[in-house]
Amino acid sequence: MNTIRMHIEDMLVGAFEGGSNYWYWINDWEHIKKATPAMKGEPFVMRVMQALDMGLTLDIYDAEDETEKLGTLSWDSCVKALDLMKENHEVHYLNLIAEEGDAETADVFLQLAVLGELPFG
């Protein structure tokens, strides 16, 4: 498996399975389901990864105001988040590379991928 893809997948698993649940909300991911029908029953993040591979995006909303769109998750935004981690958040980047990332590392990644910064800490 491609190393970049593996890192992105690991970070999305950590973020979607708890690391970022305090700030994000997904209003509608029907287009992800429709684009990945063969993956019915697969974990959410695997379907998201497949959709990102296909060039689809996922809109991310504020958990406190589910109508406020915060940004969009895409393959390009995920790659950019890795670059931002390397440039500005070295401790988290090194944890990711060493495969020692935790929920906090994943949260930093998702915030950078969706927002380009860390407004939630």
C-alpha positions in Angstrom: 0.0 0.0 0.0 1.2 3.5 -0.8 2.7 5.1 2.3 0.9 8.4 1.9 -2.4 6.6 1.5 -1.7 4.5 4.5 -1.0 7.5 6.7 -4.1 9.3 5.5 -6.2 6.2 6.2 -4.7 5.8 9.7 -5.4 9.4 10.5 -9.0 9.3 9.2 -9.7 6.2 11.2 -8.4 7.9 14.4 -10.3 11.1 13.7 -13.6 9.6 12.7 -13.5 6.9 15.4 -13.3 9.5 18.2 -10.4 11.9 17.9 -12.4 14.7 16.3 -16.0 13.8 17.2 -16.2 16.9 19.5 -16.0 19.4 16.6 -17.2 17.9 13.3 -20.5 16.6 11.9 -21.3 15.0 8.6 -24.8 16.0 7.4 -25.0 13.8 4.4 -22.7 11.2 3.0 -25.2 9.5 0.7 -23.1 10.4 -2.3 -20.2 8.4 -0.7 -22.6 5.4 -0.2 -23.8 5.7 -3.8 -20.3 5.9 -5.2 -19.2 2.8 -3.2 -22.1 0.3 -3.4 -19.8 -2.7 -3.6 -18.5 -1.7 -0.1 -21.8 -2.0 1.6 -21.1 -3.1 5.2 -17.6 -1.9 5.1 -16.4 0.6 7.8 -17.3 4.2 7.1 -13.7 5.3 6.7 -13.0 2.6 4.1 -15.8 3.9 2.0 -14.6 7.5 2.5 -11.1 6.5 1.4 -12.5 4.8 -1.7 -14.5 7.9 -2.5 -11.5 10.2 -2.0 -9.5 7.9 -4.4 -12.3 8.4 -6.9 -12.0 12.2 -6.6 -15.1 12.8 -4.5 -15.2 15.1 -1.5 -17.0 15.1 1.9 -18.4 18.3 3.4 -17.7 18.7 7.1 -20.0 20.7 9.4 -19.8 22.1 12.9 -20.9 19.7 15.6 -22.6 22.5 17.5 -24.4 24.0 14.5 -24.9 21.2 12.0 -25.9 23.8 9.3 -22.5 25.6 9.4 -20.2 24.1 6.8 -16.6 24.3 8.1 -14.9 22.9 5.0 -14.5 20.0 2.6 -12.4 16.9 2.9 -10.7 15.8 -0.3 -7.7 13.8 -1.4 -5.8 17.0 -2.0 -6.7 18.5 1.4 -5.5 15.3 3.1 -2.1 15.5 1.3 -1.9 19.2 2.2 -2.6 18.3 5.8 0.4 16.0 5.8 2.5 18.9 4.5 1.1 21.3 7.1 1.8 18.7 9.9 5.4 18.4 8.7 6.0 22.1 8.4 4.1 23.4 11.5 3.3 20.5 13.8 6.5 18.4 13.8 5.7 16.4 17.0 2.5 15.1 15.5 4.1 14.5 12.1 6.9 12.5 13.7 4.3 10.5 15.6 2.4 9.8 12.4 5.6 8.7 10.6 6.7 6.5 13.4 3.1 5.0 13.5 2.7 6.2 17.1 -0.1 8.6 16.3 -3.0 8.7 18.6 -6.4 10.4 18.7 -4.8 13.8 19.2 -2.6 13.2 16.2 -5.6 12.2 14.1 -7.5 15.2 15.3 -4.7 17.6 14.3 -4.7 15.9 10.9 -8.4 16.2 10.3 -8.5 19.9 11.4 -5.6 20.6 9.0 -7.3 18.7 6.2 -10.6 20.4 6.6 -9.8 23.8 8.0 -6.1 24.3 7.2 -5.4 25.3 10.8 -6.1 24.2 14.4 -8.9 26.3 15.8 -10.0 23.5 18.1 -6.7 23.2 19.9 
